Amino acid sequence: MDLRQTYEDVPYPDLCYAQTHPSRLATLSALLGMQPAPVERCRVLELGCARGGNLIPLAEVFSESSFVGVDFSPSQVQAGQEAIDALGLDNIELHATDVREFTAPPASFDYIIAHGFYSWVSPEVRDHALSLCRVLLAPQGVAYIGYNTYPGWHMMGSIRDMMQYKTRHVAATQDRGIAARDFVQFIADWSPSNPTPGGSFSQSWSQMLKQYVEFSANNRDPDGPDPVIHDELEVFNSPVYFHQFVDHATKHGLQYVTESDFPSVIPSNIHPNLLSEVTEHVSDLIELEQIMDFLRNRSHRQTLLCHQEVSLNRSLNLDLNQLGPYRVRSRARPQGEFDCTDYTPAVFAGGKVSFSVDHPATKCALKQLIQCTPESVPFHTLAQTVLSELGVDGPESDQWRREHGLLAFHIMRAFTTSLDVVDLRTNRDHFVREISTKPMASDLARYQAQRGQWVTNRLHERVRLDPLSQRLLTLLNGNRSGREIIDELASLVPSDESLEERTQEVILRLEWMACSALLIA
C-alpha cells in the first residue's frame, strides 16, 4: 500500500503534543547549559505536520514567533491551511512536499519537531530528516524526535503483526482500522489469563493486550480519524534501540541532550542499589540509558538533540541560581492534610509518582501552587511570598538565603521527580483563571469546539468537552455577558432546569474551563 495514499484516505488525527512545546525544549536545554531562543520570538519547523494540529495552537499563542510545517499529504495540508485562514494567522505556513524536497537557508530554525515521524518513514527519509536538523538548526537550536524503541516494541510488534495479518486482504484504509481493532479485541478477550503450565508469559501477554485495547480506546477521538491506521498499521513502523538512534544522530553531527520526559533520565529516580549495580556495567551516559531501557522494557522515546559543537553541562546544581529565570507550576495532589510550619513530611502525588518533602517553605510553596493551578508563578516571586508568610528574616539575612536555597533545591528535586508535581517553564501564561463579566475563549478553541469534542488549551494540551461544554465554549467570544450566555445556551440546548439551576451549571462549567486553561483575557 502506498504510504502517501493512506494519509490521503484517512488523515492523521488533529492532535497537539505538550511534550513538543518549545517552552519545554527551551527549559530543558537551558538547564543543561544551552542558550536556546526565547519562545516568544523563535522559529519552529515541524516535519510531518499533518493538518497542523500541533503547530497552529502554538502560532496562535506566540504571535511574534514563526512556524513552518512540512507534510507530503496535500489534503492534510489543505485542511490545515483552511484552519489557518479561518483563524487569520499570518505567522505560520504549511508546505505540501516531501521532506527530501524541502529547503530553507542554513540555521533557519531554533526548534525542529518530528513527532510520530522517525519510526514511520523509510530509512532514506529518516536519514534526510536528521540531515535537515543538522543544516537547519540554529547554533543553539534544539530538535525533538519521537520514535519507537526496543526492547519494549518487540511485544508491541506482535500486535502489529497480528493486525497486518488479519487485514492483509482488506482494501479500504478505514476498514483496515476497524478490522484490526476488532481482531485485537477478540484475541485479548480469549487470551488465557489463568495460571497454566508456562502461564506467566501468557498472563503477561494477555495483560498487555488488554492494556493496549483500553489505551487505544481511551485515546481515540470518536469524531476523528482512527490513529491505529497510521500508528500500528502503517507501511513503515521501524523501532530502534536507543544506542542505534544516538549513533545515527552522531553521524549527522548531532548529540544527545536529554528526553522531553526529563524525570525519566534522572539517576536519583533509580533505586540506589540498582544504580550502584548498573554503573558497574556502563562507561558513559548513552550506555546507562540503553541499559535502563532494557530494565524498563521501554517502547518509546522523545529525544532532544543539538549540534555536536555545543558544550553541555549535565551536572544539575539544584540551587536558586538555576531556578531564577523560570516560572513554576504544579498539578500535584496532596495526600492527606499537612502542616506548613513544621518538619513533618508531606506527600504529593503527580500522576503515578509520589513526592515527599518535610521542608516547611516547600510545603507552603506547593500548597500555593496547587491552589492557583494551572497558573505558573515566577520562582523568585513564589519564594518571596512563601518566606515572608513563614516569618523568615529579610532577604539580606543568612536565614533568608539558607531557606531560599533549600526551597530552590526541593523545587528542583520535585521537577526531576514528576512534571505533574512541579513543571518549569520559560514563558508567561497565556490564559486567565478569573472569570470575567464577558468570558472569552481563544479563537482556536471555539473553532475546534464547533467541529468536535476535543480542543487545545493554552498549555498545549488536549481537553475533551461534554456536549453542553462544547456548546458553551462556542459562545465565549468576549462579547456576551453571563446572562446572555445562559439565555443563548438555553435556546441551543433546551432543558427543564430552572434559571437558577441552569445558571449554576454554567458557572460550574466556566470554573472548570478556567482551571483547564481555556479562558483568555
N, C-alpha and C positions, 0 to 999 in steps of 0.2 A: 504494500500500500504506500502511496506517495505521502511523504511527511507533510508537505505544504497543504495537500488536499484535505488531510484530516483536520487541520485548523480552519480551512475554508468551510468544511462541512459542519464542524462543531467548534465554535470559538472557545478559547480558554476562558474560564470564569474570570469575571472582572474583579480582581482582588487587590487589596493593599497588603503590605507586609511590614509590620512595625520594626522588625529586625533589620530592615534595609534602610531605615530612616537616616539621612545624612547626619543628623544630630548624634545618633548613637555611634556612627562611624567616626565622627569628629571627636566625641568624648573619649572613646577607647584609644584612638591613635594618639591623642594628646596626652593621655595618662602614661603612654609608653614612650613619650619623648618627642613625638612629631609636632609639627606646626600646621595642622590642617586649616583649610579655608573656613571662614565663618559661614555658618549655614544660611544666614540671612542674605549673603551675597556670594553664592557659589555657582558652579557649573556642573550639572549632573547628566550623565549618559546612562541609559538603560538598554541593555541588549536583550532582545526577546520581550519587548514591552507589551505585547498583545494589544488590548484596547486602551492601554494607558491607565488601567485601574490603580497602578502603583505610583505613577508619575503625576497624573492630573491632580490628585489631592495635595501633593507637595507643591505643585505650581500655583495652586490657589492660595495656599498659606504663605509661601515665600515669594512674594511678587517681585522682589528685586533680584532673585536668582533666575537662572535659565536652565531649561530642561529639554533634553533631546531623547527621543525613543526610537529604536530600530526594531522592526519585525518584518518577516518575509511574507506575512499573510495580508494581502491587500484589503480583504473585507474587514479584518480586525482593525487595521489602521484607519480605514474609512469610518468605522463606528466610533473610534476614539476621537477622530477629527470632528465628528458631529457633536460630541460632548464638549470638546474644546470650544467650538464655535458657539454652542448654546450658552456656555458659561462666560464667553467673552474674554478668554485668557490669551494674552499676547506674549507670554514668556515660555511657551512650550511648543515644540514641533515634533511630529511623528513622521518617520520615513518608512515607506513600504519597500524594503530592499533586503537582500541577503547581507548578513554582517560582513561577508567576504568582499562585498562591493561598496561598503560604507567607508567614506573618507572624511577626514577632518584635519585641521592643522595640528601638528605635534603639541602635546601638553595642553590640549583644549579643555580638559575636564578635571575638576577637583575630586569628583566621586564617580565611580563607574559601578553600576549594579547589574548583576547577572543572576537573578533568582530563578530557579527552575529551568536552567538553560544548559549548563555544562554537561550534565549526565544525559540530556535528552536530544543531543545533536551528534552528527558524525564526528569521528576523530579529527577530520580536517577542519571542521568548523570550531571544535573545541580548541584546537591549536591556534587558529586565527583569532579567537576571542582573547586568549592570553597575549597574543602578539599586539592586539589593539590596546590592551591595558598598558603594555609597556610603552607604546608610542604615544597614546593619547592622554595618559595620566600626567598631571602637573607634577613637578618635582616632589611636593609633599602630598600628592594625591593618594587616595585610598580606593581600592577595588573590593567589592563584596562579591563573592562567588558561592552560590549554594549548590551542593552536589550530594549524590547518594554515595555511601561508603560501605565497604566491607569492614568487619565480618557481618554486621547486622543485616546487610541486604542479601546475604546468602539465603536466609529463610524467606525474606520478602520476595526474593527472586522466584521461589517456588510458587508463590501466589500468582505472580506474573505469568509463570509458565502455564499454570492450570487455566488462567483466564485466556491466554492466547490459544491454548489447545481447544477450549470449548468454543471459541469464537472464530476458529480458523475458516469456517465456511460462511460466516455472516458478512454480508457485503456492506450494508449500510452502517456508517460510522456510529450513529446514535444507537442503533440496535445492538451493536457490539458491546456498548457500555451496559445496557440493560441485561443482556445475556451473561456478561461477565459477573456482574453483581449477584444475579440470581444463583449462578453456579457456586460462587464462593459462599453464599449464604447456605446453600444446600450442603456443601462439604462441611461447613462449620457446625451445622445442626446435627450432622450424623457422625462427626469425628468422635472417636472413643474418648470419654473423659473419666471413665472409671479405671481403677488400677487393674492392669493386665500384665502378663509377662512382657518385660521390656516397656512397660507402660509409662515410665517417667517422660520419655521423649514424646510419646503420643499425647500425653496430657499437655505438655508444653506446646506442641503443635496445635492442639485443639484450642488451648487458651489464646494463642497468638491469632488464630483465625477469628475467634470471637471478638478479640480486641480490635482487629482490623475492620471487621464488619461494623462494630459500634463507632469507631473513629471515623470511618468513611461516611456513615450515615449522618453523624453529628456535624460534619464539616461540609456537607453538601447543601447548596442553595437550591431549594425546590423550584425556584423561579429561574434558575440559571443553567448553564451547560454542565454536563457531568464531568468532573475533573478526572475520574478514573480513565477516561479515554486517552488523556494525554499523560497522566502520571504512571499508570501501570500498563496500559495497552499500546503505548506509543511505539513507533518503529524502532527508535533508539531508547534504551534505558541502560546506561553503562556505568555502574558503580565502580569506584576505585578505592584502593587503600589510601589512607591519608598520606603516607610517605610517597606514594606514587604521584599524588596530586602536587605535593611540595616539589618533587623532582621536576615535574612538568613546568611548574611556575618558575623554578630556578633557571631552567633552560631559556626562559624568556626574560631573564634579568629582573625577576620579581622575588620578593622574600615574604615569608610568613610573618604576619603581625600578631593576630590572635583570632578568637572566634567572636562573632556577634553575641553569642550566648556566653558572655565573659565569665560568669561564675564556674562554668564547666571546665575551665582550664586553670583554675587557681589551685595550687598544691594544697593549701590549707583545707580545702574541701575533700581531700582524700584522707582516709583513716591513717593516723601517724604510723602504725605498724605496717600497713600496706605500702605507704610512701617509702618507708625505710627499705622494704624488700625490693620495690620497683627500682629505686635509684641504684641498686647494685647491678641492674641489668641494662642501664641506659648510659649513653655517652653525651647526649645533647637533648634539647627540648623536643625536637621532632621525634626522636625515638621514644621519649617519655609519652608524648601524645599518642603515638601509634600503639604502644603497649596498653595505655588506658583505653583506647578504642577496643582492643582485644578483650579487656576485662569487662567493659561495659556493653560489648556487643553492639557498638554504635552503628547506626544505619544512615545518618545524615549529618552533614556539617555545613556551617555558614561561615566561611573563612574570609578574613580580611588580608589583603596583600598590599604591598607598597614596593617602590623601587629598591633594588638591592643596595644602592648607594646610601640610602637613608640610615642614619645611626639611631638605633632603638635603645631605650633604657628599660629593661624588664624588671628592675628592682623597684617595686612599688614602695614608695615611702608613705606610710599611712599617716600623714600629718596634715595640718591646716594649710600648708603652702600649696599642696596639690589640690585641695578642695576649694580654694579661694575663688577660682573662675566659674564654678559650677552652681547650678540650681539643683535642689534636692526634692524628690517626690517619693511618696510611699503609698503602697496599696496593701500594706500588711494588715493582718487581723490579730489583735491581742488575744492571747489565750488565757482568759480569766482576768480578774482585777489585779492591779499592781499600784504600788506607791512610788511616786516620782522623787520622793525626798529621802529615801533610804537606799541601802545597797542590796535589797532583796532582789534576786533575779526575776526578770520578766521575760516571757516567751512570746514571740511574734511569729505568725505563720505567713509565709509568702509562697503561694502555690502549694507544692508538696514539701517545702523546705521550712524548717523552723530555725529561728534565730533567737538566742538567749543573751541577755545583757543585764548587768547589775549596776551600771554607771547611771546615777540619777539624771544627769543632764541629757544623756542619750535616750533614756526612757521618756523624759519630758519632750524631747525633740520629736521622737516617733509619735507620741500622743498628739502633738500639734499637727504633724504632717498628715496623720490619719484623719484628723478632724477636718482638714481642708482638702483632702484628696478629691479629685486628681490634680489639684493645683500644685505647682512647684514653688519653692522658696529659695532665694539666694542663700548659700551656706552661711555667709557672714551675718546676714540678717537673722537667720534661724538661731545662730549661736548667740547673737546679741540678745534676742528675745528670751531665750531659754536661760542663759546665765543670769540675766537681770531678774527674771522671775524667781530663780533659786537663791537670790540674795548674794551672789558671788561678787567680791570686791571688783572695782572698776578695771577697765582694760589695761591700765598701767601696772596692775598688781601681779605678783607671782602666781597667786591663786587663779586669777583670770586666765593667764597664759597656760597654766597647767590644765585647767578644766577645758579650755578651748582646744588644746591639743588632744586631750582624751576624747572629746566629742568628735573631733575630726577622725581620730583613729577608729572609733567604733562605727561611725557612719560609713567610713570606707570598708570596714570589716563587713557591715551589713550589705553593702553594694556588691562585694565579692562573694557573698553567700547566696543572694537571690535578688534579681532585679525587681521582684514584687515587693520585697522588704524595703529596699532603697534603690532608686534609679537616679542617675546623674545625667543632666543634660546641659548643653551649652547655650541653648536659645530660650527666650522667654515664652510664656504660654500664649497661645492664640485663641483662647476661649475664656468664658467667664463662668463663675459659679453662681453669681447673683441672677435672679430672675427679674428682669426689668419690667416696666409697665407695658412695654411693647416688645415682648421677647422675639429674638431673631436667631435663626439657624443659618448656616452658610448656604450660598447658592448651590454648592455641590451636594450637600446633604439633602436639600429639598428636591433637587434634580433626581437624585438617586431614589428618594422615598416615593417619587411619582412612578418609579419603574420597578420597584421590588421591595423586599423586606430588609435588605442589608444596606447599610450606609457606612461611610467612612467618617470617623470622628476627627477632632482636631489633634489627636495624639497619633494619628495614622493607624487606627485600629478599626476592625470591623465590628459593627454593632447591629444586632438583629432587633427589628421592631415588630411589635404585635400590630394587628390591623388598625386599632384605634390610634396608637402612637404614630403609625405610618401616616394616617390622615392628618393628625395633629401637626406633625413636623412640616408638612407641605404648606401649612398656613403661617408658619413663623417667619414672615418676611420683614419684620420690624415695623410694619405699618398698622398692625391690628392690636387693639387693647385686649386685655384678658377677657372682658365681657364679649367683645366682638368675635374673638376666637371661639368662645363657648357657643355663641349663637350660630356661628357658621358651621362648627363641628356638629351641632345638633341637626342641622339641615342635611349634612352629608351622611351622618350615622344616626339614624332615628333611634330613640331609646325611650323606655318607660320611666327612666330615672327622673327625679325631681331636679329642679335647677340647682339646688344646694348639693345634691349628690353628684350631678354632672360637674359642677364647679370643683368639688373636692377631687374628683377623678382627674380632671385636667391639671389641677395643681400638683397632684402626686406625680403625674407623668412629666410635667415640666421640671420638677425637682429631680426626677430620675435622669432626664436629659441633661440637666446641669451637671450632675455627678458623672455623666457619661461623656463629658467634654463635647457636647453637641451644640451648645449655645455660644454665640459670639456677641461682642459689644456693637 
